[in-house]
Amino acid sequence: MAALKLAIGNKNYSSWSMRPWLALRANDIPFVETLIPLYTDDPADKAQILSFSRAGKVPVLVDGDVTVWDSLAIIEYVAERYPEAKLWPEDVAARAHARSVCAEMHSGFVALRNECGMNLHRPIRAVALSADAKANIARIEEIWRECRTRYGAQGPFLFGRFGAADAMYAPVVHRFRTYAIDVAPDARAYMETMMALPAFQEWTRDALAETLVIAKFEDA
C-alpha cells in the first residue's frame, strides 16, 4: 500500500497544516511529508502547491488517485481510511459533540486568528487584545472545560483519547502560549497535556528549526 502524501506549509506559521499532520503523526499513520514554503514570491513554490491541488493552498492530502484539501476534510478522510485510529469518538452523542467543536474551530474565532497569528519563533509576550478576541478565548476555554468535564474519565484529551478535536485545537495551544494568554488552571492543564504529546513536540522542534521569515507575520 503506497504511503499517503501530505503537502504542508511552513511549520512555524501554518496552523492549518499542523492540524492534519498532527492527526496522522500522533496515530502513527505513515505518510510522506512535502513542505512547501509559503509567501516566498517564488513561482516554483506556487507551481508546486498547484501540482498538488488547483485550490492553490495547503494542506493537501494525496492517497493514490484521491486528493483531499482543507484541514478538516483531510481529518475526516483519514478517520474513514484508518478507523482503528478512532479520531472520532465511538459514542454517537460524543461524536456529534466532537464534530461540532471541530466545525466551530474551523469556521470561527476570527478575531483570535487575526490578532494572535501562529508564530513559534515569536518571543513570548502579551499583546493588547480586542473584546472580540477575548470573547474567542473565553469560548475556547468553555469548550475545553465542557469536553474535559464530560469525557475526562476516559483520558486526558478533549474526548478522552487523542482525536480530531485535539488536532483541530492544537494551534490554539501554541497561540495561548506564545501570546502569554492567561487561562484558567483547567485550560492550562489541557495545554500541558497537548504540549507533552510527542507528535506536538516534533512539530514544535521542526518549526523552531526553520529559518524562513515571513515579514507579514512578524508584526504582532
Contacts in CASP RR format, 6 or more apart in sequence:
PFRMAT RR
TARGET T0000
AUTHOR 0000-0000-0000
METHOD contacts of the structure
MODEL  1
MAALKLAIGNKNYSSWSMRPWLALRANDIPFVETLIPLYTDDPADKAQIL
SFSRAGKVPVLVDGDVTVWDSLAIIEYVAERYPEAKLWPEDVAARAHARS
VCAEMHSGFVALRNECGMNLHRPIRAVALSADAKANIARIEEIWRECRTR
YGAQGPFLFGRFGAADAMYAPVVHRFRTYAIDVAPDARAYMETMMALPAF
QEWTRDALAETLVIAKFEDA
2 63 0 8 1.000
2 64 0 8 1.000
3 30 0 8 1.000
3 31 0 8 1.000
3 32 0 8 1.000
4 24 0 8 1.000
4 29 0 8 1.000
4 30 0 8 1.000
4 31 0 8 1.000
4 32 0 8 1.000
4 61 0 8 1.000
4 62 0 8 1.000
4 63 0 8 1.000
4 78 0 8 1.000
5 31 0 8 1.000
5 32 0 8 1.000
5 34 0 8 1.000
5 61 0 8 1.000
5 62 0 8 1.000
5 63 0 8 1.000
6 20 0 8 1.000
6 21 0 8 1.000
6 24 0 8 1.000
6 31 0 8 1.000
6 32 0 8 1.000
6 33 0 8 1.000
6 34 0 8 1.000
6 59 0 8 1.000
6 60 0 8 1.000
6 61 0 8 1.000
6 62 0 8 1.000
6 74 0 8 1.000
7 34 0 8 1.000
7 35 0 8 1.000
7 36 0 8 1.000
7 48 0 8 1.000
7 49 0 8 1.000
7 52 0 8 1.000
7 53 0 8 1.000
7 58 0 8 1.000
7 59 0 8 1.000
7 60 0 8 1.000
7 61 0 8 1.000
7 62 0 8 1.000
8 14 0 8 1.000
8 17 0 8 1.000
8 18 0 8 1.000
8 21 0 8 1.000
8 33 0 8 1.000
8 34 0 8 1.000
8 35 0 8 1.000
8 36 0 8 1.000
8 58 0 8 1.000
8 59 0 8 1.000
9 17 0 8 1.000
9 35 0 8 1.000
9 36 0 8 1.000
9 37 0 8 1.000
9 38 0 8 1.000
9 58 0 8 1.000
9 59 0 8 1.000
10 17 0 8 1.000
10 35 0 8 1.000
10 37 0 8 1.000
10 38 0 8 1.000
10 207 0 8 1.000
10 210 0 8 1.000
10 212 0 8 1.000
10 214 0 8 1.000
11 17 0 8 1.000
11 18 0 8 1.000
11 35 0 8 1.000
11 120 0 8 1.000
11 203 0 8 1.000
11 206 0 8 1.000
11 207 0 8 1.000
11 210 0 8 1.000
12 118 0 8 1.000
12 119 0 8 1.000
12 120 0 8 1.000
12 121 0 8 1.000
12 207 0 8 1.000
12 208 0 8 1.000
12 210 0 8 1.000
12 212 0 8 1.000
13 38 0 8 1.000
13 117 0 8 1.000
13 118 0 8 1.000
13 119 0 8 1.000
13 214 0 8 1.000
13 217 0 8 1.000
14 38 0 8 1.000
14 58 0 8 1.000
14 59 0 8 1.000
14 118 0 8 1.000
15 113 0 8 1.000
15 117 0 8 1.000
15 118 0 8 1.000
15 171 0 8 1.000
15 174 0 8 1.000
16 58 0 8 1.000
16 59 0 8 1.000
16 71 0 8 1.000
17 58 0 8 1.000
17 59 0 8 1.000
17 71 0 8 1.000
18 118 0 8 1.000
18 170 0 8 1.000
18 171 0 8 1.000
18 203 0 8 1.000
19 59 0 8 1.000
19 71 0 8 1.000
19 72 0 8 1.000
19 74 0 8 1.000
19 75 0 8 1.000
19 167 0 8 1.000
19 168 0 8 1.000
19 170 0 8 1.000
19 171 0 8 1.000
20 59 0 8 1.000
20 61 0 8 1.000
20 71 0 8 1.000
20 74 0 8 1.000
20 75 0 8 1.000
20 78 0 8 1.000
20 167 0 8 1.000
21 33 0 8 1.000
21 59 0 8 1.000
21 203 0 8 1.000
22 166 0 8 1.000
22 167 0 8 1.000
22 170 0 8 1.000
22 199 0 8 1.000
22 200 0 8 1.000
22 203 0 8 1.000
23 29 0 8 1.000
23 74 0 8 1.000
23 75 0 8 1.000
23 78 0 8 1.000
23 85 0 8 1.000
23 87 0 8 1.000
23 163 0 8 1.000
23 164 0 8 1.000
23 167 0 8 1.000
24 31 0 8 1.000
24 78 0 8 1.000
25 199 0 8 1.000
25 202 0 8 1.000
25 203 0 8 1.000
26 162 0 8 1.000
26 163 0 8 1.000
26 166 0 8 1.000
26 167 0 8 1.000
26 197 0 8 1.000
26 198 0 8 1.000
26 199 0 8 1.000
26 200 0 8 1.000
27 82 0 8 1.000
27 85 0 8 1.000
27 87 0 8 1.000
27 162 0 8 1.000
29 78 0 8 1.000
29 82 0 8 1.000
29 85 0 8 1.000
34 48 0 8 1.000
34 52 0 8 1.000
36 45 0 8 1.000
36 48 0 8 1.000
36 49 0 8 1.000
36 58 0 8 1.000
37 45 0 8 1.000
37 212 0 8 1.000
38 45 0 8 1.000
38 58 0 8 1.000
38 214 0 8 1.000
39 214 0 8 1.000
39 216 0 8 1.000
40 212 0 8 1.000
46 56 0 8 1.000
49 56 0 8 1.000
49 57 0 8 1.000
49 58 0 8 1.000
49 60 0 8 1.000
50 56 0 8 1.000
52 58 0 8 1.000
52 60 0 8 1.000
52 62 0 8 1.000
52 67 0 8 1.000
52 69 0 8 1.000
53 60 0 8 1.000
53 67 0 8 1.000
53 69 0 8 1.000
55 69 0 8 1.000
57 69 0 8 1.000
59 69 0 8 1.000
59 70 0 8 1.000
59 71 0 8 1.000
59 74 0 8 1.000
60 67 0 8 1.000
60 68 0 8 1.000
60 69 0 8 1.000
60 74 0 8 1.000
61 67 0 8 1.000
61 68 0 8 1.000
61 69 0 8 1.000
61 74 0 8 1.000
61 77 0 8 1.000
61 78 0 8 1.000
62 68 0 8 1.000
63 77 0 8 1.000
63 81 0 8 1.000
66 77 0 8 1.000
68 74 0 8 1.000
68 77 0 8 1.000
71 106 0 8 1.000
71 168 0 8 1.000
72 102 0 8 1.000
72 103 0 8 1.000
72 106 0 8 1.000
72 168 0 8 1.000
75 87 0 8 1.000
75 102 0 8 1.000
75 164 0 8 1.000
75 167 0 8 1.000
75 168 0 8 1.000
76 164 0 8 1.000
78 85 0 8 1.000
78 87 0 8 1.000
79 85 0 8 1.000
79 87 0 8 1.000
79 88 0 8 1.000
79 164 0 8 1.000
85 163 0 8 1.000
86 161 0 8 1.000
86 163 0 8 1.000
87 163 0 8 1.000
87 164 0 8 1.000
87 167 0 8 1.000
88 95 0 8 1.000
88 98 0 8 1.000
88 99 0 8 1.000
88 163 0 8 1.000
88 164 0 8 1.000
89 95 0 8 1.000
89 97 0 8 1.000
89 98 0 8 1.000
89 151 0 8 1.000
89 159 0 8 1.000
94 150 0 8 1.000
94 151 0 8 1.000
94 159 0 8 1.000
97 147 0 8 1.000
97 150 0 8 1.000
97 159 0 8 1.000
98 158 0 8 1.000
98 159 0 8 1.000
98 163 0 8 1.000
98 164 0 8 1.000
98 165 0 8 1.000
99 164 0 8 1.000
101 143 0 8 1.000
101 147 0 8 1.000
101 158 0 8 1.000
101 165 0 8 1.000
101 168 0 8 1.000
101 169 0 8 1.000
102 164 0 8 1.000
102 165 0 8 1.000
102 168 0 8 1.000
104 143 0 8 1.000
105 168 0 8 1.000
105 169 0 8 1.000
105 172 0 8 1.000
106 168 0 8 1.000
108 136 0 8 1.000
109 136 0 8 1.000
109 139 0 8 1.000
109 140 0 8 1.000
109 172 0 8 1.000
110 132 0 8 1.000
110 136 0 8 1.000
111 129 0 8 1.000
111 130 0 8 1.000
111 132 0 8 1.000
111 133 0 8 1.000
111 135 0 8 1.000
111 136 0 8 1.000
112 133 0 8 1.000
112 136 0 8 1.000
112 137 0 8 1.000
112 140 0 8 1.000
112 172 0 8 1.000
112 175 0 8 1.000
114 133 0 8 1.000
115 127 0 8 1.000
115 129 0 8 1.000
115 130 0 8 1.000
115 133 0 8 1.000
115 220 0 8 1.000
116 127 0 8 1.000
116 129 0 8 1.000
116 133 0 8 1.000
116 175 0 8 1.000
116 178 0 8 1.000
116 179 0 8 1.000
116 181 0 8 1.000
116 220 0 8 1.000
117 175 0 8 1.000
117 217 0 8 1.000
117 220 0 8 1.000
118 171 0 8 1.000
118 174 0 8 1.000
118 175 0 8 1.000
118 178 0 8 1.000
119 178 0 8 1.000
119 217 0 8 1.000
119 218 0 8 1.000
119 220 0 8 1.000
120 174 0 8 1.000
120 178 0 8 1.000
120 204 0 8 1.000
120 207 0 8 1.000
120 208 0 8 1.000
121 207 0 8 1.000
121 208 0 8 1.000
121 210 0 8 1.000
121 213 0 8 1.000
122 178 0 8 1.000
122 218 0 8 1.000
122 220 0 8 1.000
124 177 0 8 1.000
124 178 0 8 1.000
124 179 0 8 1.000
124 180 0 8 1.000
125 179 0 8 1.000
125 180 0 8 1.000
126 179 0 8 1.000
126 180 0 8 1.000
126 181 0 8 1.000
127 179 0 8 1.000
127 220 0 8 1.000
129 137 0 8 1.000
137 176 0 8 1.000
137 181 0 8 1.000
137 183 0 8 1.000
140 169 0 8 1.000
140 172 0 8 1.000
140 187 0 8 1.000
141 183 0 8 1.000
141 184 0 8 1.000
141 186 0 8 1.000
141 187 0 8 1.000
143 169 0 8 1.000
144 158 0 8 1.000
144 169 0 8 1.000
144 186 0 8 1.000
144 187 0 8 1.000
144 190 0 8 1.000
145 184 0 8 1.000
145 186 0 8 1.000
145 187 0 8 1.000
147 158 0 8 1.000
147 159 0 8 1.000
147 165 0 8 1.000
148 158 0 8 1.000
148 186 0 8 1.000
148 190 0 8 1.000
151 158 0 8 1.000
151 159 0 8 1.000
151 160 0 8 1.000
152 160 0 8 1.000
154 160 0 8 1.000
154 161 0 8 1.000
155 161 0 8 1.000
156 190 0 8 1.000
156 193 0 8 1.000
157 163 0 8 1.000
157 165 0 8 1.000
157 166 0 8 1.000
157 190 0 8 1.000
157 193 0 8 1.000
157 194 0 8 1.000
158 165 0 8 1.000
158 166 0 8 1.000
158 169 0 8 1.000
158 190 0 8 1.000
159 165 0 8 1.000
159 166 0 8 1.000
162 197 0 8 1.000
166 194 0 8 1.000
170 194 0 8 1.000
170 200 0 8 1.000
173 191 0 8 1.000
173 194 0 8 1.000
173 195 0 8 1.000
173 200 0 8 1.000
174 204 0 8 1.000
175 181 0 8 1.000
176 183 0 8 1.000
176 187 0 8 1.000
176 191 0 8 1.000
177 191 0 8 1.000
177 195 0 8 1.000
179 220 0 8 1.000
183 191 0 8 1.000
194 200 0 8 1.000
195 201 0 8 1.000
195 204 0 8 1.000
END
